[in-house]
Amino acid sequence: MHPVIIIIVVVVVILVVNVVRIAVKSSRSHFECPACGEHFQASFAQSFFTAHSLGGQYHLTCPKCGQTGLMTSLPGKQ
Ligand SMILES: [Zn+2]
């Protein structure tokens, strides 16, 4: 196989693994708003496209009070 094809395959595999990982994580976790204490579920799209740290902090907007900031994902459904 051509080396370029191998690199493309590796990149695609990493992307797919990442998408699956985030999809599973977002369906199994929820967030707590630091401002009002609201517990809410983030959608896959929100989890995927927002900036997030390896420590499980996501930049999200609270659906209740509109607070925007880094929110830590908590295990389990809301
Ligand atoms: Zn809030």
N, CA, C, O and the ligand as a Tripos MOL2 file, in Angstrom:
@<TRIPOS>MOLECULE
protein
  313   311    79     0     0
PROTEIN
NO_CHARGES

@<TRIPOS>ATOM
      1 N           0.8240   -1.2030    0.0000 N.3       1 MET1
      2 CA          0.0000    0.0000    0.0000 C.3       1 MET1
      3 C           0.8590    1.2540    0.0000 C.2       1 MET1
      4 O           1.9430    1.2760    0.5830 O.2       1 MET1
      5 N           0.3780    2.2750   -0.6440 N.am      2 HIS2
      6 CA          1.0740    3.5610   -0.6880 C.3       2 HIS2
      7 C           1.0700    4.2100    0.7070 C.2       2 HIS2
      8 O           0.0480    4.1970    1.3930 O.2       2 HIS2
      9 N           2.2170    4.7770    1.1240 N.am      3 PRO3
     10 CA          2.3030    5.3920    2.4670 C.3       3 PRO3
     11 C           1.2440    6.4550    2.7170 C.2       3 PRO3
     12 O           0.7470    6.5780    3.8360 O.2       3 PRO3
     13 N           0.8950    7.2180    1.7050 N.am      4 VAL4
     14 CA         -0.1100    8.2810    1.8700 C.3       4 VAL4
     15 C          -1.4700    7.6650    2.2170 C.2       4 VAL4
     16 O          -2.2060    8.2020    3.0440 O.2       4 VAL4
     17 N          -1.7920    6.5520    1.5910 N.am      5 ILE5
     18 CA         -3.0650    5.8730    1.8610 C.3       5 ILE5
     19 C          -3.0930    5.3880    3.3110 C.2       5 ILE5
     20 O          -4.1220    5.4800    3.9800 O.2       5 ILE5
     21 N          -1.9680    4.8750    3.7890 N.am      6 ILE6
     22 CA         -1.8800    4.4040    5.1730 C.3       6 ILE6
     23 C          -2.1170    5.5610    6.1400 C.2       6 ILE6
     24 O          -2.8370    5.4150    7.1280 O.2       6 ILE6
     25 N          -1.5060    6.7190    5.8490 N.am      7 ILE7
     26 CA         -1.6910    7.8940    6.7110 C.3       7 ILE7
     27 C          -3.1550    8.3180    6.7160 C.2       7 ILE7
     28 O          -3.7100    8.6160    7.7740 O.2       7 ILE7
     29 N          -3.7840    8.3490    5.5430 N.am      8 ILE8
     30 CA         -5.2020    8.7390    5.4530 C.3       8 ILE8
     31 C          -6.0590    7.7580    6.2530 C.2       8 ILE8
     32 O          -6.9610    8.1790    6.9780 O.2       8 ILE8
     33 N          -5.7940    6.4800    6.1320 N.am      9 VAL9
     34 CA         -6.5570    5.4620    6.8570 C.3       9 VAL9
     35 C          -6.4080    5.6650    8.3660 C.2       9 VAL9
     36 O          -7.3880    5.5950    9.1070 O.2       9 VAL9
     37 N          -5.1700    5.9160    8.8160 N.am     10 VAL10
     38 CA         -4.9140    6.1260   10.2490 C.3      10 VAL10
     39 C          -5.6840    7.3520   10.7540 C.2      10 VAL10
     40 O          -6.3030    7.3010   11.8160 O.2      10 VAL10
     41 N          -5.6450    8.4480    9.9960 N.am     11 VAL11
     42 CA         -6.3440    9.6760   10.3940 C.3      11 VAL11
     43 C          -7.8520    9.4330   10.4700 C.2      11 VAL11
     44 O          -8.5080    9.8780   11.4120 O.2      11 VAL11
     45 N          -8.3960    8.7320    9.4830 N.am     12 VAL12
     46 CA         -9.8370    8.4450    9.4640 C.3      12 VAL12
     47 C         -10.2130    7.5790   10.6650 C.2      12 VAL12
     48 O         -11.2370    7.8200   11.3050 O.2      12 VAL12
     49 N          -9.3990    6.5830   10.9720 N.am     13 VAL13
     50 CA         -9.6730    5.7020   12.1140 C.3      13 VAL13
     51 C          -9.6680    6.5090   13.4180 C.2      13 VAL13
     52 O         -10.5450    6.3330   14.2640 O.2      13 VAL13
     53 N          -8.6810    7.3890   13.5740 N.am     14 ILE14
     54 CA         -8.6100    8.2220   14.7840 C.3      14 ILE14
     55 C          -9.8580    9.1010   14.8920 C.2      14 ILE14
     56 O         -10.4230    9.2440   15.9770 O.2      14 ILE14
     57 N         -10.2870    9.6850   13.7790 N.am     15 LEU15
     58 CA        -11.4770   10.5430   13.7760 C.3      15 LEU15
     59 C         -12.7170    9.7490   14.1650 C.2      15 LEU15
     60 O         -13.5200   10.2090   14.9770 O.2      15 LEU15
     61 N         -12.8790    8.5660   13.5920 N.am     16 VAL16
     62 CA        -14.0440    7.7270   13.8720 C.3      16 VAL16
     63 C         -14.0650    7.3200   15.3460 C.2      16 VAL16
     64 O         -15.1120    7.3550   15.9930 O.2      16 VAL16
     65 N         -12.9020    6.9340   15.8690 N.am     17 VAL17
     66 CA        -12.8040    6.5380   17.2780 C.3      17 VAL17
     67 C         -13.1930    7.7110   18.1740 C.2      17 VAL17
     68 O         -13.8960    7.5360   19.1700 O.2      17 VAL17
     69 N         -12.7310    8.9070   17.8140 N.am     18 ASN18
     70 CA        -13.0490   10.1040   18.5840 C.3      18 ASN18
     71 C         -14.5400   10.4080   18.5680 C.2      18 ASN18
     72 O         -15.1200   10.7360   19.6040 O.2      18 ASN18
     73 N         -15.1600   10.3010   17.4060 N.am     19 VAL19
     74 CA        -16.6020   10.5730   17.2790 C.3      19 VAL19
     75 C         -17.3940    9.5880   18.1330 C.2      19 VAL19
     76 O         -18.3270    9.9800   18.8350 O.2      19 VAL19
     77 N         -17.0230    8.3150   18.0740 N.am     20 VAL20
     78 CA        -17.7210    7.2860   18.8540 C.3      20 VAL20
     79 C         -17.5180    7.5360   20.3430 C.2      20 VAL20
     80 O         -18.4570    7.4250   21.1310 O.2      20 VAL20
     81 N         -16.2840    7.8750   20.7260 N.am     21 ARG21
     82 CA        -15.9590    8.1110   22.1310 C.3      21 ARG21
     83 C         -16.7890    9.2790   22.6860 C.2      21 ARG21
     84 O         -17.3420    9.1860   23.7820 O.2      21 ARG21
     85 N         -16.8710   10.3700   21.9280 N.am     22 ILE22
     86 CA        -17.6290   11.5390   22.3800 C.3      22 ILE22
     87 C         -19.1270   11.2250   22.3980 C.2      22 ILE22
     88 O         -19.8410   11.6620   23.3000 O.2      22 ILE22
     89 N         -19.6010   10.4740   21.4130 N.am     23 ALA23
     90 CA        -21.0190   10.1240   21.3640 C.3      23 ALA23
     91 C         -21.4050    9.2960   22.5910 C.2      23 ALA23
     92 O         -22.4480    9.5320   23.2010 O.2      23 ALA23
     93 N         -20.5650    8.3290   22.9470 N.am     24 VAL24
     94 CA        -20.8330    7.4780   24.1100 C.3      24 VAL24
     95 C         -20.7590    8.3050   25.3850 C.2      24 VAL24
     96 O         -21.6150    8.1910   26.2620 O.2      24 VAL24
     97 N         -19.7200    9.1450   25.4790 N.am     25 LYS25
     98 CA        -19.5190    9.9630   26.6710 C.3      25 LYS25
     99 C         -20.6890   10.9310   26.8720 C.2      25 LYS25
    100 O         -21.1870   11.0750   27.9880 O.2      25 LYS25
    101 N         -21.1270   11.5910   25.8010 N.am     26 SER26
    102 CA        -22.1890   12.5880   25.9410 C.3      26 SER26
    103 C         -23.5180   11.9300   26.2790 C.2      26 SER26
    104 O         -24.3760   12.5540   26.9040 O.2      26 SER26
    105 N         -23.6960   10.6790   25.8740 N.am     27 SER27
    106 CA        -24.9540   10.0030   26.1840 C.3      27 SER27
    107 C         -24.9590    9.4360   27.5990 C.2      27 SER27
    108 O         -26.0100    9.0750   28.1280 O.2      27 SER27
    109 N         -23.7780    9.3600   28.2080 N.am     28 ARG28
    110 CA        -23.6700    8.7690   29.5420 C.3      28 ARG28
    111 C         -23.3330    9.7910   30.6240 C.2      28 ARG28
    112 O         -23.1470    9.4270   31.7850 O.2      28 ARG28
    113 N         -23.2530   11.0520   30.2550 N.am     29 SER29
    114 CA        -22.8980   12.0480   31.2600 C.3      29 SER29
    115 C         -23.7930   13.2700   31.1470 C.2      29 SER29
    116 O         -24.4980   13.4620   30.1570 O.2      29 SER29
    117 N         -23.7470   14.0790   32.1750 N.am     30 HIS30
    118 CA        -24.5130   15.3190   32.1560 C.3      30 HIS30
    119 C         -23.6790   16.4110   32.8120 C.2      30 HIS30
    120 O         -22.5700   16.1580   33.2830 O.2      30 HIS30
    121 N         -24.2150   17.6200   32.8400 N.am     31 PHE31
    122 CA        -23.4620   18.7520   33.3750 C.3      31 PHE31
    123 C         -24.2630   19.4640   34.4570 C.2      31 PHE31
    124 O         -25.4940   19.4360   34.4700 O.2      31 PHE31
    125 N         -23.5260   20.1030   35.3660 N.am     32 GLU32
    126 CA        -24.1790   20.9050   36.3890 C.3      32 GLU32
    127 C         -23.7400   22.3500   36.2060 C.2      32 GLU32
    128 O         -22.5470   22.6450   36.1390 O.2      32 GLU32
    129 N         -24.7210   23.2480   36.1250 N.am     33 CYS33
    130 CA        -24.4180   24.6660   35.9530 C.3      33 CYS33
    131 C         -23.8690   25.2350   37.2620 C.2      33 CYS33
    132 O         -24.5000   25.0900   38.3090 O.2      33 CYS33
    133 N         -22.6930   25.8840   37.2140 N.am     34 PRO34
    134 CA        -22.1170   26.4360   38.4440 C.3      34 PRO34
    135 C         -22.8780   27.6650   38.9470 C.2      34 PRO34
    136 O         -22.7420   28.0450   40.1100 O.2      34 PRO34
    137 N         -23.6710   28.2810   38.0830 N.am     35 ALA35
    138 CA        -24.3820   29.5040   38.4690 C.3      35 ALA35
    139 C         -25.7140   29.2010   39.1510 C.2      35 ALA35
    140 O         -26.0090   29.7600   40.2080 O.2      35 ALA35
    141 N         -26.5200   28.3200   38.5540 N.am     36 CYS36
    142 CA        -27.8630   28.0890   39.1000 C.3      36 CYS36
    143 C         -28.0580   26.6520   39.5900 C.2      36 CYS36
    144 O         -29.0870   26.3410   40.1890 O.2      36 CYS36
    145 N         -27.0890   25.7820   39.3450 N.am     37 GLY37
    146 CA        -27.1890   24.4150   39.8460 C.3      37 GLY37
    147 C         -28.0340   23.4920   38.9830 C.2      37 GLY37
    148 O         -28.2930   22.3490   39.3570 O.2      37 GLY37
    149 N         -28.4620   23.9880   37.8290 N.am     38 GLU38
    150 CA        -29.2830   23.1880   36.9250 C.3      38 GLU38
    151 C         -28.4710   22.0070   36.3680 C.2      38 GLU38
    152 O         -27.3270   22.1750   35.9470 O.2      38 GLU38
    153 N         -29.0730   20.8250   36.3740 N.am     39 HIS39
    154 CA        -28.4420   19.6670   35.7430 C.3      39 HIS39
    155 C         -29.0250   19.5300   34.3440 C.2      39 HIS39
    156 O         -30.2420   19.5340   34.1600 O.2      39 HIS39
    157 N         -28.1470   19.4100   33.3730 N.am     40 PHE40
    158 CA        -28.6590   19.2720   32.0080 C.3      40 PHE40
    159 C         -27.7830   18.3480   31.1800 C.2      40 PHE40
    160 O         -26.5980   18.1600   31.4550 O.2      40 PHE40
    161 N         -28.3990   17.7860   30.1680 N.am     41 GLN41
    162 CA        -27.7500   16.8600   29.2500 C.3      41 GLN41
    163 C         -27.2710   17.6480   28.0410 C.2      41 GLN41
    164 O         -28.0400   18.4160   27.4630 O.2      41 GLN41
    165 N         -26.0210   17.4710   27.6510 N.am     42 ALA42
    166 CA        -25.5220   18.1180   26.4430 C.3      42 ALA42
    167 C         -25.6860   17.1550   25.2790 C.2      42 ALA42
    168 O         -25.4680   15.9520   25.4170 O.2      42 ALA42
    169 N         -26.0710   17.6970   24.1350 N.am     43 SER43
    170 CA        -26.2440   16.8430   22.9660 C.3      43 SER43
    171 C         -24.8850   16.4390   22.4110 C.2      43 SER43
    172 O         -23.8580   17.0180   22.7680 O.2      43 SER43
    173 N         -24.8910   15.4640   21.5560 N.am     44 PHE44
    174 CA        -23.6500   15.0210   20.9250 C.3      44 PHE44
    175 C         -22.9890   16.1760   20.1780 C.2      44 PHE44
    176 O         -21.7760   16.3670   20.2620 O.2      44 PHE44
    177 N         -23.8010   16.9490   19.4420 N.am     45 ALA45
    178 CA        -23.2670   18.0640   18.6650 C.3      45 ALA45
    179 C         -22.6050   19.0910   19.5720 C.2      45 ALA45
    180 O         -21.5340   19.6070   19.2550 O.2      45 ALA45
    181 N         -23.2450   19.3870   20.7040 N.am     46 GLN46
    182 CA        -22.6730   20.3370   21.6560 C.3      46 GLN46
    183 C         -21.3340   19.8310   22.1820 C.2      46 GLN46
    184 O         -20.3580   20.5790   22.2410 O.2      46 GLN46
    185 N         -21.2960   18.5610   22.5620 N.am     47 SER47
    186 CA        -20.0750   17.9830   23.1080 C.3      47 SER47
    187 C         -18.9720   17.9280   22.0640 C.2      47 SER47
    188 O         -17.7910   18.1000   22.3670 O.2      47 SER47
    189 N         -19.3850   17.6860   20.8340 N.am     48 PHE48
    190 CA        -18.4060   17.4810   19.7800 C.3      48 PHE48
    191 C         -17.7910   18.7890   19.2910 C.2      48 PHE48
    192 O         -16.5820   18.8690   19.0760 O.2      48 PHE48
    193 N         -18.6250   19.8130   19.1170 N.am     49 PHE49
    194 CA        -18.1350   21.0440   18.5010 C.3      49 PHE49
    195 C         -17.6200   22.0810   19.4950 C.2      49 PHE49
    196 O         -16.9620   23.0440   19.1020 O.2      49 PHE49
    197 N         -17.9160   21.8880   20.7780 N.am     50 THR50
    198 CA        -17.4560   22.8600   21.7510 C.3      50 THR50
    199 C         -16.0200   22.5510   22.1700 C.2      50 THR50
    200 O         -15.5500   21.4230   22.0260 O.2      50 THR50
    201 N         -15.3330   23.5600   22.6880 N.am     51 ALA51
    202 CA        -13.9850   23.3440   23.2030 C.3      51 ALA51
    203 C         -14.0790   22.5280   24.4830 C.2      51 ALA51
    204 O         -14.9040   22.8140   25.3500 O.2      51 ALA51
    205 N         -13.2400   21.5220   24.5950 N.am     52 HIS52
    206 CA        -13.2590   20.7590   25.8340 C.3      52 HIS52
    207 C         -11.8550   20.2950   26.2020 C.2      52 HIS52
    208 O         -11.0010   20.0790   25.3420 O.2      52 HIS52
    209 N         -11.6480   20.1510   27.5020 N.am     53 SER53
    210 CA        -10.3420   19.7390   27.9990 C.3      53 SER53
    211 C         -10.3270   18.2390   28.2480 C.2      53 SER53
    212 O         -11.3730   17.5910   28.2820 O.2      53 SER53
    213 N          -9.1410   17.7040   28.4190 N.am     54 LEU54
    214 CA         -9.0180   16.2660   28.6850 C.3      54 LEU54
    215 C          -9.5670   15.9120   30.0580 C.2      54 LEU54
    216 O          -9.9210   14.7610   30.3140 O.2      54 LEU54
    217 N          -9.6360   16.9060   30.9430 N.am     55 GLY55
    218 CA        -10.1580   16.6750   32.2930 C.3      55 GLY55
    219 C         -11.6670   16.5710   32.3420 C.2      55 GLY55
    220 O         -12.2410   16.4390   33.4230 O.2      55 GLY55
    221 N         -12.3210   16.6280   31.1910 N.am     56 GLY56
    222 CA        -13.7730   16.4720   31.1650 C.3      56 GLY56
    223 C         -14.5180   17.7810   31.3380 C.2      56 GLY56
    224 O         -15.6870   17.7900   31.7230 O.2      56 GLY56
    225 N         -13.8410   18.8930   31.0540 N.am     57 GLN57
    226 CA        -14.5240   20.1780   31.1500 C.3      57 GLN57
    227 C         -14.9130   20.6550   29.7550 C.2      57 GLN57
    228 O         -14.1000   20.6600   28.8310 O.2      57 GLN57
    229 N         -16.1580   21.0500   29.6300 N.am     58 TYR58
    230 CA        -16.6790   21.4780   28.3410 C.3      58 TYR58
    231 C         -17.1610   22.9160   28.4320 C.2      58 TYR58
    232 O         -17.7030   23.3420   29.4520 O.2      58 TYR58
    233 N         -16.9570   23.6520   27.3570 N.am     59 HIS59
    234 CA        -17.4410   25.0280   27.2990 C.3      59 HIS59
    235 C         -18.8760   24.9990   26.8010 C.2      59 HIS59
    236 O         -19.1310   24.8040   25.6130 O.2      59 HIS59
    237 N         -19.8140   25.1970   27.7300 N.am     60 LEU60
    238 CA        -21.2230   25.0580   27.3920 C.3      60 LEU60
    239 C         -22.0330   26.2310   27.9080 C.2      60 LEU60
    240 O         -21.5670   27.0210   28.7290 O.2      60 LEU60
    241 N         -23.2660   26.3260   27.4050 N.am     61 THR61
    242 CA        -24.2010   27.3380   27.8790 C.3      61 THR61
    243 C         -25.3420   26.6420   28.6060 C.2      61 THR61
    244 O         -25.9300   25.6920   28.0910 O.2      61 THR61
    245 N         -25.6490   27.1200   29.7990 N.am     62 CYS62
    246 CA        -26.7350   26.5470   30.5890 C.3      62 CYS62
    247 C         -28.0690   26.8280   29.9010 C.2      62 CYS62
    248 O         -28.3420   27.9740   29.5450 O.2      62 CYS62
    249 N         -28.9110   25.7990   29.7060 N.am     63 PRO63
    250 CA        -30.1960   26.0160   29.0500 C.3      63 PRO63
    251 C         -31.1880   26.7630   29.9400 C.2      63 PRO63
    252 O         -32.1940   27.2750   29.4490 O.2      63 PRO63
    253 N         -30.9160   26.8290   31.2390 N.am     64 LYS64
    254 CA        -31.8660   27.4690   32.1570 C.3      64 LYS64
    255 C         -31.5590   28.9580   32.3680 C.2      64 LYS64
    256 O         -32.4340   29.8060   32.1930 O.2      64 LYS64
    257 N         -30.3030   29.2710   32.7470 N.am     65 CYS65
    258 CA        -29.9800   30.6650   33.0730 C.3      65 CYS65
    259 C         -29.0990   31.3400   32.0340 C.2      65 CYS65
    260 O         -28.8790   32.5480   32.1130 O.2      65 CYS65
    261 N         -28.5910   30.5890   31.0600 N.am     66 GLY66
    262 CA        -27.7900   31.1950   30.0050 C.3      66 GLY66
    263 C         -26.3330   31.4000   30.3650 C.2      66 GLY66
    264 O         -25.5870   31.9950   29.5870 O.2      66 GLY66
    265 N         -25.9090   30.9230   31.5250 N.am     67 GLN67
    266 CA        -24.5130   31.0170   31.9450 C.3      67 GLN67
    267 C         -23.6310   30.2550   30.9610 C.2      67 GLN67
    268 O         -23.9160   29.1070   30.6210 O.2      67 GLN67
    269 N         -22.5550   30.9040   30.5040 N.am     68 THR68
    270 CA        -21.6280   30.2610   29.5880 C.3      68 THR68
    271 C         -20.2800   30.1190   30.2750 C.2      68 THR68
    272 O         -19.7870   31.0730   30.8760 O.2      68 THR68
    273 N         -19.6930   28.9650   30.1920 N.am     69 GLY69
    274 CA        -18.3810   28.7580   30.7860 C.3      69 GLY69
    275 C         -18.0010   27.3010   30.7820 C.2      69 GLY69
    276 O         -18.7030   26.4590   30.2240 O.2      69 GLY69
    277 N         -16.8820   27.0140   31.4110 N.am     70 LEU70
    278 CA        -16.4150   25.6420   31.4990 C.3      70 LEU70
    279 C         -17.2520   24.8810   32.5210 C.2      70 LEU70
    280 O         -17.3740   25.3080   33.6690 O.2      70 LEU70
    281 N         -17.8140   23.7810   32.1140 N.am     71 MET71
    282 CA        -18.6120   22.9650   33.0070 C.3      71 MET71
    283 C         -18.0690   21.5380   33.0050 C.2      71 MET71
    284 O         -17.7400   20.9850   31.9550 O.2      71 MET71
    285 N         -17.9840   20.9660   34.1720 N.am     72 THR72
    286 CA        -17.4310   19.6300   34.3050 C.3      72 THR72
    287 C         -18.5180   18.5970   34.0330 C.2      72 THR72
    288 O         -19.6400   18.7210   34.5240 O.2      72 THR72
    289 N         -18.1800   17.5830   33.2490 N.am     73 SER73
    290 CA        -19.1600   16.5370   32.9830 C.3      73 SER73
    291 C         -19.2080   15.5920   34.1780 C.2      73 SER73
    292 O         -18.1820   15.2140   34.7440 O.2      73 SER73
    293 N         -20.4250   15.2280   34.5390 N.am     74 LEU74
    294 CA        -20.6440   14.3310   35.6640 C.3      74 LEU74
    295 C         -21.1370   13.0010   35.1190 C.2      74 LEU74
    296 O         -21.8390   12.9640   34.1090 O.2      74 LEU74
    297 N         -20.7710   11.9070   35.7820 N.am     75 PRO75
    298 CA        -21.2070   10.6060   35.2730 C.3      75 PRO75
    299 C         -22.6940   10.3890   35.4440 C.2      75 PRO75
    300 O         -23.2950   10.9100   36.3830 O.2      75 PRO75
    301 N         -23.2830    9.6360   34.5600 N.am     76 GLY76
    302 CA        -24.6960    9.2780   34.6530 C.3      76 GLY76
    303 C         -25.6030   10.2710   33.9710 C.2      76 GLY76
    304 O         -25.1850   11.3620   33.5850 O.2      76 GLY76
    305 N         -26.8660    9.8690   33.8270 N.am     77 LYS77
    306 CA        -27.8650   10.7520   33.2250 C.3      77 LYS77
    307 C         -28.2240   11.8320   34.2240 C.2      77 LYS77
    308 O         -27.9610   11.6890   35.4170 O.2      77 LYS77
    309 N         -28.8200   12.9080   33.7500 N.am     78 GLN78
    310 CA        -29.1940   14.0050   34.6420 C.3      78 GLN78
    311 C         -30.2710   13.5810   35.6260 C.2      78 GLN78
    312 O         -30.7030   14.3860   36.4520 O.2      78 GLN78
    313 ZN        -27.6450   27.8070   34.9620 Zn       79 ZN79
@<TRIPOS>BOND
     1     1     2 1
     2     2     3 1
     3     3     4 2
     4     3     5 am
     5     5     6 1
     6     6     7 1
     7     7     8 2
     8     7     9 am
     9     9    10 1
    10    10    11 1
    11    11    12 2
    12    11    13 am
    13    13    14 1
    14    14    15 1
    15    15    16 2
    16    15    17 am
    17    17    18 1
    18    18    19 1
    19    19    20 2
    20    19    21 am
    21    21    22 1
    22    22    23 1
    23    23    24 2
    24    23    25 am
    25    25    26 1
    26    26    27 1
    27    27    28 2
    28    27    29 am
    29    29    30 1
    30    30    31 1
    31    31    32 2
    32    31    33 am
    33    33    34 1
    34    34    35 1
    35    35    36 2
    36    35    37 am
    37    37    38 1
    38    38    39 1
    39    39    40 2
    40    39    41 am
    41    41    42 1
    42    42    43 1
    43    43    44 2
    44    43    45 am
    45    45    46 1
    46    46    47 1
    47    47    48 2
    48    47    49 am
    49    49    50 1
    50    50    51 1
    51    51    52 2
    52    51    53 am
    53    53    54 1
    54    54    55 1
    55    55    56 2
    56    55    57 am
    57    57    58 1
    58    58    59 1
    59    59    60 2
    60    59    61 am
    61    61    62 1
    62    62    63 1
    63    63    64 2
    64    63    65 am
    65    65    66 1
    66    66    67 1
    67    67    68 2
    68    67    69 am
    69    69    70 1
    70    70    71 1
    71    71    72 2
    72    71    73 am
    73    73    74 1
    74    74    75 1
    75    75    76 2
    76    75    77 am
    77    77    78 1
    78    78    79 1
    79    79    80 2
    80    79    81 am
    81    81    82 1
    82    82    83 1
    83    83    84 2
    84    83    85 am
    85    85    86 1
    86    86    87 1
    87    87    88 2
    88    87    89 am
    89    89    90 1
    90    90    91 1
    91    91    92 2
    92    91    93 am
    93    93    94 1
    94    94    95 1
    95    95    96 2
    96    95    97 am
    97    97    98 1
    98    98    99 1
    99    99   100 2
   100    99   101 am
   101   101   102 1
   102   102   103 1
   103   103   104 2
   104   103   105 am
   105   105   106 1
   106   106   107 1
   107   107   108 2
   108   107   109 am
   109   109   110 1
   110   110   111 1
   111   111   112 2
   112   111   113 am
   113   113   114 1
   114   114   115 1
   115   115   116 2
   116   115   117 am
   117   117   118 1
   118   118   119 1
   119   119   120 2
   120   119   121 am
   121   121   122 1
   122   122   123 1
   123   123   124 2
   124   123   125 am
   125   125   126 1
   126   126   127 1
   127   127   128 2
   128   127   129 am
   129   129   130 1
   130   130   131 1
   131   131   132 2
   132   131   133 am
   133   133   134 1
   134   134   135 1
   135   135   136 2
   136   135   137 am
   137   137   138 1
   138   138   139 1
   139   139   140 2
   140   139   141 am
   141   141   142 1
   142   142   143 1
   143   143   144 2
   144   143   145 am
   145   145   146 1
   146   146   147 1
   147   147   148 2
   148   147   149 am
   149   149   150 1
   150   150   151 1
   151   151   152 2
   152   151   153 am
   153   153   154 1
   154   154   155 1
   155   155   156 2
   156   155   157 am
   157   157   158 1
   158   158   159 1
   159   159   160 2
   160   159   161 am
   161   161   162 1
   162   162   163 1
   163   163   164 2
   164   163   165 am
   165   165   166 1
   166   166   167 1
   167   167   168 2
   168   167   169 am
   169   169   170 1
   170   170   171 1
   171   171   172 2
   172   171   173 am
   173   173   174 1
   174   174   175 1
   175   175   176 2
   176   175   177 am
   177   177   178 1
   178   178   179 1
   179   179   180 2
   180   179   181 am
   181   181   182 1
   182   182   183 1
   183   183   184 2
   184   183   185 am
   185   185   186 1
   186   186   187 1
   187   187   188 2
   188   187   189 am
   189   189   190 1
   190   190   191 1
   191   191   192 2
   192   191   193 am
   193   193   194 1
   194   194   195 1
   195   195   196 2
   196   195   197 am
   197   197   198 1
   198   198   199 1
   199   199   200 2
   200   199   201 am
   201   201   202 1
   202   202   203 1
   203   203   204 2
   204   203   205 am
   205   205   206 1
   206   206   207 1
   207   207   208 2
   208   207   209 am
   209   209   210 1
   210   210   211 1
   211   211   212 2
   212   211   213 am
   213   213   214 1
   214   214   215 1
   215   215   216 2
   216   215   217 am
   217   217   218 1
   218   218   219 1
   219   219   220 2
   220   219   221 am
   221   221   222 1
   222   222   223 1
   223   223   224 2
   224   223   225 am
   225   225   226 1
   226   226   227 1
   227   227   228 2
   228   227   229 am
   229   229   230 1
   230   230   231 1
   231   231   232 2
   232   231   233 am
   233   233   234 1
   234   234   235 1
   235   235   236 2
   236   235   237 am
   237   237   238 1
   238   238   239 1
   239   239   240 2
   240   239   241 am
   241   241   242 1
   242   242   243 1
   243   243   244 2
   244   243   245 am
   245   245   246 1
   246   246   247 1
   247   247   248 2
   248   247   249 am
   249   249   250 1
   250   250   251 1
   251   251   252 2
   252   251   253 am
   253   253   254 1
   254   254   255 1
   255   255   256 2
   256   255   257 am
   257   257   258 1
   258   258   259 1
   259   259   260 2
   260   259   261 am
   261   261   262 1
   262   262   263 1
   263   263   264 2
   264   263   265 am
   265   265   266 1
   266   266   267 1
   267   267   268 2
   268   267   269 am
   269   269   270 1
   270   270   271 1
   271   271   272 2
   272   271   273 am
   273   273   274 1
   274   274   275 1
   275   275   276 2
   276   275   277 am
   277   277   278 1
   278   278   279 1
   279   279   280 2
   280   279   281 am
   281   281   282 1
   282   282   283 1
   283   283   284 2
   284   283   285 am
   285   285   286 1
   286   286   287 1
   287   287   288 2
   288   287   289 am
   289   289   290 1
   290   290   291 1
   291   291   292 2
   292   291   293 am
   293   293   294 1
   294   294   295 1
   295   295   296 2
   296   295   297 am
   297   297   298 1
   298   298   299 1
   299   299   300 2
   300   299   301 am
   301   301   302 1
   302   302   303 1
   303   303   304 2
   304   303   305 am
   305   305   306 1
   306   306   307 1
   307   307   308 2
   308   307   309 am
   309   309   310 1
   310   310   311 1
   311   311   312 2
@<TRIPOS>SUBSTRUCTURE
     1 MET1         2 RESIDUE 1 A MET
     2 HIS2         6 RESIDUE 1 A HIS
     3 PRO3        10 RESIDUE 1 A PRO
     4 VAL4        14 RESIDUE 1 A VAL
     5 ILE5        18 RESIDUE 1 A ILE
     6 ILE6        22 RESIDUE 1 A ILE
     7 ILE7        26 RESIDUE 1 A ILE
     8 ILE8        30 RESIDUE 1 A ILE
     9 VAL9        34 RESIDUE 1 A VAL
    10 VAL10       38 RESIDUE 1 A VAL
    11 VAL11       42 RESIDUE 1 A VAL
    12 VAL12       46 RESIDUE 1 A VAL
    13 VAL13       50 RESIDUE 1 A VAL
    14 ILE14       54 RESIDUE 1 A ILE
    15 LEU15       58 RESIDUE 1 A LEU
    16 VAL16       62 RESIDUE 1 A VAL
    17 VAL17       66 RESIDUE 1 A VAL
    18 ASN18       70 RESIDUE 1 A ASN
    19 VAL19       74 RESIDUE 1 A VAL
    20 VAL20       78 RESIDUE 1 A VAL
    21 ARG21       82 RESIDUE 1 A ARG
    22 ILE22       86 RESIDUE 1 A ILE
    23 ALA23       90 RESIDUE 1 A ALA
    24 VAL24       94 RESIDUE 1 A VAL
    25 LYS25       98 RESIDUE 1 A LYS
    26 SER26      102 RESIDUE 1 A SER
    27 SER27      106 RESIDUE 1 A SER
    28 ARG28      110 RESIDUE 1 A ARG
    29 SER29      114 RESIDUE 1 A SER
    30 HIS30      118 RESIDUE 1 A HIS
    31 PHE31      122 RESIDUE 1 A PHE
    32 GLU32      126 RESIDUE 1 A GLU
    33 CYS33      130 RESIDUE 1 A CYS
    34 PRO34      134 RESIDUE 1 A PRO
    35 ALA35      138 RESIDUE 1 A ALA
    36 CYS36      142 RESIDUE 1 A CYS
    37 GLY37      146 RESIDUE 1 A GLY
    38 GLU38      150 RESIDUE 1 A GLU
    39 HIS39      154 RESIDUE 1 A HIS
    40 PHE40      158 RESIDUE 1 A PHE
    41 GLN41      162 RESIDUE 1 A GLN
    42 ALA42      166 RESIDUE 1 A ALA
    43 SER43      170 RESIDUE 1 A SER
    44 PHE44      174 RESIDUE 1 A PHE
    45 ALA45      178 RESIDUE 1 A ALA
    46 GLN46      182 RESIDUE 1 A GLN
    47 SER47      186 RESIDUE 1 A SER
    48 PHE48      190 RESIDUE 1 A PHE
    49 PHE49      194 RESIDUE 1 A PHE
    50 THR50      198 RESIDUE 1 A THR
    51 ALA51      202 RESIDUE 1 A ALA
    52 HIS52      206 RESIDUE 1 A HIS
    53 SER53      210 RESIDUE 1 A SER
    54 LEU54      214 RESIDUE 1 A LEU
    55 GLY55      218 RESIDUE 1 A GLY
    56 GLY56      222 RESIDUE 1 A GLY
    57 GLN57      226 RESIDUE 1 A GLN
    58 TYR58      230 RESIDUE 1 A TYR
    59 HIS59      234 RESIDUE 1 A HIS
    60 LEU60      238 RESIDUE 1 A LEU
    61 THR61      242 RESIDUE 1 A THR
    62 CYS62      246 RESIDUE 1 A CYS
    63 PRO63      250 RESIDUE 1 A PRO
    64 LYS64      254 RESIDUE 1 A LYS
    65 CYS65      258 RESIDUE 1 A CYS
    66 GLY66      262 RESIDUE 1 A GLY
    67 GLN67      266 RESIDUE 1 A GLN
    68 THR68      270 RESIDUE 1 A THR
    69 GLY69      274 RESIDUE 1 A GLY
    70 LEU70      278 RESIDUE 1 A LEU
    71 MET71      282 RESIDUE 1 A MET
    72 THR72      286 RESIDUE 1 A THR
    73 SER73      290 RESIDUE 1 A SER
    74 LEU74      294 RESIDUE 1 A LEU
    75 PRO75      298 RESIDUE 1 A PRO
    76 GLY76      302 RESIDUE 1 A GLY
    77 LYS77      306 RESIDUE 1 A LYS
    78 GLN78      310 RESIDUE 1 A GLN
    79 ZN79       313 GROUP 0 **** ****
